[in-house]
Amino acid sequence: MVRFSRHAKNRMRHYKILFSEAMMAAAHPIRREVDEDGNPRLTGLGAGNRAIIVVLAKDDLDFVITACPDDD
């Protein structure tokens, strides 16, 4: 079961990212990276092919630390 931090929920609300979009981005990433703390940083596609970044906890891959649009 995927869990979301309070920070992730707030960011998703701010950027209008649905939970289903974040889960889809994490499940089917088009790009995989690691952030400066060693956490997986996954970029996937949400509704309308909008790129979404999802960062997971390195010690608990079912825990979303944060999510935001990829505006690059």
Contacts in CASP RR format, 6 or more apart in sequence:
PFRMAT RR
TARGET T0000
AUTHOR 0000-0000-0000
METHOD contacts of the structure
MODEL  1
MVRFSRHAKNRMRHYKILFSEAMMAAAHPIRREVDEDGNPRLTGLGAGNR
AIIVVLAKDDLDFVITACPDDD
1 62 0 8 1.000
2 23 0 8 1.000
2 26 0 8 1.000
2 62 0 8 1.000
2 63 0 8 1.000
2 64 0 8 1.000
3 62 0 8 1.000
3 63 0 8 1.000
3 64 0 8 1.000
4 12 0 8 1.000
4 19 0 8 1.000
4 22 0 8 1.000
4 63 0 8 1.000
4 64 0 8 1.000
4 67 0 8 1.000
5 63 0 8 1.000
5 64 0 8 1.000
5 65 0 8 1.000
5 66 0 8 1.000
7 65 0 8 1.000
7 66 0 8 1.000
8 22 0 8 1.000
8 64 0 8 1.000
8 65 0 8 1.000
8 66 0 8 1.000
8 67 0 8 1.000
11 17 0 8 1.000
11 66 0 8 1.000
11 67 0 8 1.000
11 68 0 8 1.000
12 18 0 8 1.000
12 19 0 8 1.000
12 22 0 8 1.000
12 67 0 8 1.000
15 67 0 8 1.000
15 68 0 8 1.000
15 69 0 8 1.000
17 46 0 8 1.000
17 52 0 8 1.000
17 67 0 8 1.000
17 68 0 8 1.000
17 69 0 8 1.000
18 47 0 8 1.000
21 46 0 8 1.000
21 47 0 8 1.000
21 50 0 8 1.000
21 52 0 8 1.000
22 52 0 8 1.000
22 54 0 8 1.000
22 64 0 8 1.000
22 67 0 8 1.000
24 44 0 8 1.000
24 45 0 8 1.000
24 46 0 8 1.000
25 42 0 8 1.000
25 43 0 8 1.000
25 44 0 8 1.000
25 45 0 8 1.000
25 46 0 8 1.000
25 52 0 8 1.000
25 53 0 8 1.000
25 54 0 8 1.000
25 67 0 8 1.000
26 42 0 8 1.000
26 44 0 8 1.000
26 54 0 8 1.000
26 56 0 8 1.000
26 64 0 8 1.000
28 44 0 8 1.000
28 45 0 8 1.000
29 42 0 8 1.000
29 43 0 8 1.000
29 44 0 8 1.000
29 54 0 8 1.000
30 43 0 8 1.000
30 44 0 8 1.000
30 45 0 8 1.000
30 51 0 8 1.000
31 42 0 8 1.000
31 43 0 8 1.000
31 44 0 8 1.000
32 40 0 8 1.000
32 41 0 8 1.000
32 42 0 8 1.000
32 43 0 8 1.000
33 40 0 8 1.000
33 41 0 8 1.000
33 42 0 8 1.000
33 43 0 8 1.000
34 40 0 8 1.000
34 41 0 8 1.000
35 41 0 8 1.000
35 55 0 8 1.000
37 58 0 8 1.000
38 58 0 8 1.000
39 55 0 8 1.000
39 56 0 8 1.000
39 57 0 8 1.000
39 58 0 8 1.000
39 65 0 8 1.000
40 55 0 8 1.000
40 56 0 8 1.000
40 58 0 8 1.000
40 61 0 8 1.000
41 53 0 8 1.000
41 54 0 8 1.000
41 55 0 8 1.000
42 53 0 8 1.000
42 54 0 8 1.000
42 55 0 8 1.000
42 56 0 8 1.000
43 51 0 8 1.000
43 52 0 8 1.000
43 53 0 8 1.000
43 54 0 8 1.000
43 70 0 8 1.000
44 51 0 8 1.000
44 52 0 8 1.000
44 53 0 8 1.000
44 54 0 8 1.000
44 70 0 8 1.000
45 51 0 8 1.000
45 52 0 8 1.000
46 52 0 8 1.000
50 69 0 8 1.000
51 69 0 8 1.000
51 70 0 8 1.000
51 72 0 8 1.000
52 67 0 8 1.000
52 68 0 8 1.000
52 69 0 8 1.000
52 70 0 8 1.000
53 67 0 8 1.000
53 68 0 8 1.000
53 69 0 8 1.000
53 70 0 8 1.000
54 64 0 8 1.000
54 66 0 8 1.000
54 67 0 8 1.000
55 64 0 8 1.000
55 65 0 8 1.000
55 66 0 8 1.000
55 67 0 8 1.000
56 62 0 8 1.000
56 63 0 8 1.000
56 64 0 8 1.000
56 65 0 8 1.000
57 63 0 8 1.000
57 64 0 8 1.000
57 65 0 8 1.000
END
